[in-house]
């Protein structure tokens, strides 16, 4: 997880995926591992990015 200067979540890198994510999104694990979410899903910043902080808030990069 990457945070901005205010401590709000800004981006993260895909470290692993489960099969359900692949099925729901059509994205393949081998194609996106190691990529930033903002590269893989360019419109994510227009969505509710803060909700991702609930799971990733412990491991800051």
Secondary structure, 3 states (H helix, E strand, C coil): CEECCCCCEEECECCCCCHHHHHHHCCCHHHHCCCEHHHHCHHHHHCCHHHHHHHHCCCCC
